[in-house]
Amino acid sequence: MTSQNMLRGFDWERAGRDTGERLGAYHALVVIGSDPVSTGRVAIGIARAQAGHRRVAVGDLFAESWPIQELVQSDDPHGLVDSFLYGISLTRIAHEVPGAGQLFVMPSGTEPPDYEEIFPNPRWHRLAAGFKEVGALLILAAPASAPHIEDLVAATDGAILVGEVVPAALPASRVVGTVREPRLAAPVPVPTEPPAPEPTPPRFAWSRARIAAAAGLSLTVVLAVIALWLASRPLADSSKGSIVGRHDTTHAASPVLAASLDSFRRDSTTGPVLTPPPIKNPADSATAADFSVEIVVSNTLAGAILKLQNDGKELPAATFTPTIVAGGARWFEIVSGAFNKKEDADSLLAALGRRRVLLSESKVVRRPFAFLIDSVPVSAAPAMVAAYVQRGQPVYALRQPNGMAWLLMGAFASPEHAALQLESLRASSIPPVLVYRKGRAF
């Protein structure tokens, strides 16, 4: 079978190889797509990238994906279905691929998979644990439309999405990365004069010695920064508006601005495939400010920035967070608040509802993690937050018991969810320090 994607000439296996180079920390993954050909090729590409230094087994749950099936050089028809239904050992159904390092493939089997029965099977958890114990990698190619696909993913380290379809029941936090064809970018008007370079946000150090040394230059530096900012800020004439009724404000910005802001998004053959960062303060998990209110979700980074700049001052601890939605696209959640108790978040939700600053789908969400940008005196926090936000960075402050304020970016459901922000942090030269959120909003 020849798919339309192959006719267009896109190299899915090469894209899978590129993705696979960054998956050394994983031991069990589900490659999900609607097309068995492109999905199988991505799975094989990931496997080839890893098979040079550890054992990798690729299982076909499509019945059948011929890029996987064509690597089986045996007349034995048994596969994963037979293993789960009739107890045939994996050793028998795993076929080594000659000349491919330590690569093995496992066909579907003698009959199509019964997803209702196979995917919720607890054996997947034991199988994934076994691969982790020996340092090997299990890759399962599965259809996006299969029932209980989320149960299969829950038994593994996560999912790689192929193409534009995402299972509706699959949590965004379980998505490790995406592989899709590059999209044609819309033409961007070229300005007649190059814009003045935007100043890099100053890094503040608050020791007394540094403050004393910098006092004589502070006014000059501030004036220079303000001058550059006034000359270059693209939203200087943007009109203020309410969040109510605006799902996407991209068109309020110029095409040049939208293209610049959206460059933070990864719109290539592979999505972000990044190892979740470690948690800096695991001892604070019990007192974390877990709960926030999700105000709205924007389908562009430019829209999220505009919402935060226009309406963030009316919202406590306002920020936005990237997330993967149906179709594999990256959207941005605008959230507000940081509370230890859900009841407090419910109160904020009700208060914002009375002020009509909500949409019908606004809700309380659990977001215990954020990236720590800095720790500064409380008196300095509002001005620093305003500077970050004006530059399109979703920074907010939480007061700490010691009289300082934490400057934080984002609000994430898990470390895997937080990994979606790593690309933006690195582009801004900000160290990725992931913490449990704590403190109270200004």
PyMOL commands that set and color helices and strands:
alter all, ss='L'
color gray80, all
select helices_A, chain A and resi 4-7+12-20+36-50+66-69+80-86+90-93+115-118+123-133+149-154+172-174+208-232+250-252+255-262+282-287+301-314+342-354+378-390+415-427
alter helices_A, ss='H'
color red, helices_A
select strands_A, chain A and resi 28-33+56-60+95-96+103-106+137-143+159-162+175-179+291-298+319-324+330-339+363-366+369-377+395-399+404-412+434-436+440-441
alter strands_A, ss='S'
color yellow, strands_A
deselect
rebuild
show_as cartoon
